[in-house]
Every structure is written in C-alpha cells, then in structure tokens.
Amino acid sequence: MQNIRAVFLGLIGIAAIGSLVVLTASITLAFAGMLAVFTVVRALTPRLKPAPVRARAKGARPDMRVWNDGRGTIIDL
C-alpha cells in the first residue's frame, strides 16, 4: 500500500511539473509573438505616415507663383 501511494504521488508530481513546463513555454511563446508583432509594426510605422500637407491659395494653379515685391503684385505664369 505504501509503494502504491509513493508511485501515485510521484506521478502527480511529474504531471504537475510537466504542466508547469507547458504553461511556461506557452506564455513565453505568446510574449515572443507579441514582441515580434510590435517590432514589425514599429519598423513599418514611419513608412505609413502620410507626407505633410502644404497649404495652397484657393484657385491658384500649382505652376503659378504670386508675390508682392512692394511696388505691386507679380503673377508669374
């Protein structure tokens, strides 16, 4: 009876250690996966940012320049 109890407790101990090993490995893989995703997102984020928008005068064509030199308005077509 004593030997059966010892074998049973030994099997319970081995099962507990095995389950803790599996739990630790799965948590480690989950954290490694999240770290990999965050690293890839951080590497790609600067490329996804839009270019700064520059204001234009209403109705002005992009190739037309307008400025005032102090003596009058100059329109360069």
Secondary structure, 3 states (H helix, E strand, C coil): CHHHHHHHHHHHHHHHHHHHHHHHHHHHHHHHHHHHHHHHHHHHHHHHCCCCCCCCCCCCCCCCEEEECCCCEEEEC
